[in-house]
Amino acid sequence: MRSIVCHAARDLRIENSTVSDPGEGQLRVRVAFGGICGSDLHYYQHGGFGTVRIRQAMALGHEVSGVVERLGAGVSGWQPGQRIAISPSRPCGHCRVCQAGQHNHCLHMRFFGSAMPFPHIQGAFSEQIIIESHQAHPIADHLSLSEAALAEPLSVGLHAIARAGSVLGQQVLVTGCGPIGSLLIAALRRAGAGRIVAADIAELPLQCARAMGADETIDLSQEGDRMAPYKLDKGQFDTVFEASGSEAALQLGLDVIRPRGVLITVGMGGDIRLPMTQLVAKEVDLRGTFRFHPEFATAVRFLNEGLVDGRPVITRIVPFENALSAFDLAADKRQSLKVQIAFADA
């Protein structure tokens, strides 16, 4: 068996690895597709993000789908050959944060491919992995395993909407239309947003935003003046989702949000300066959003029932043998949104 392992910045290797038999309550799964996420790119390009750094070799990846191979003791309701989306979220369920219903903040979280704890939590970019049976979610016969691997980034968008509260009938701005932002736009359509404006600095993500349901798209690199009407009368947007991690985008969000609007910071691009005078004077409700947990089941249901079509987000599928080059491709935002690795023929 082989895995995609990061040792340090720009030190990514395909290495031989081993997989055990599934234990009680577990499944052994043959991984089919894995999507390269922004956090995977941060590990590959910089060896981490913020204060988080890789201190030991770590398999990357957390956006995966697969096929059940073997059942552990006590597992029922599953069978070999079953096609599944796999949640990377494994909270303990017992700590005070989990008991408060905030499972995404679990004090003992085992999230695939995370260097936050030490020893690190190994990722899912391996030909075979062991999962807890509750991480498996069945997918519909018509849904491809490639599409099923989008359940994780779609879950991020769903959790961001949950943090915002109701968007029914609202005028909403999304800044940053990469895979998360574009899937967020599709989720906003399902949540009843009245009008969705999408802004980015490149044409490819804006094309995807339109395909996912944006009513208006604005290329900030060439037509930033189109935002001027949204700044009038203390701002026009009820809710802003900032999905790029850019300081300039956050500032733009504050310029165009109405007084007492809700600004959700989805993107994580590092520490930035906050214009506190504007934040206070407009009484903006600034809220972070981090990962997800119960939203994963909803994301799979939306994909299974065709309520969200994530295919426009997938720009390239690369065979496992070329996985290392896939990371450079994913980093080139001029030609890529979601780049997936095909681990197996499934």
Secondary structure, 3 states (H helix, E strand, C coil): CEEEEEEECCEEEEEECCCCCCCCCEEEEEEEEEECCHHHHHHHHHCEECCEECCCCEECCCEEEEEEEEECCCCCCCCCCCEEEECCCCCCCCCHHHHCCCHHHCCCCCCCCECCCCCCECCCCECEEEEEHHHEEECCCCCCHHHHCCHHHHHHHHHHHHHHCCCECCEEEEECCCHHHHHHHHHHHHCCECEEEEEECCHHHHHHHHHCCCCEEEECCCCHHHHHHHHHHHCCEEEEEECCCCHHHHHHHHHHEEEEEEEEECCCCCCCCCCHHHHHHCCCEEEECCCCCCHHHHHHHHHHCCCCCCHHHEEEEEEHHHHHHHHHHHHCCCCCCEEEEECCCC
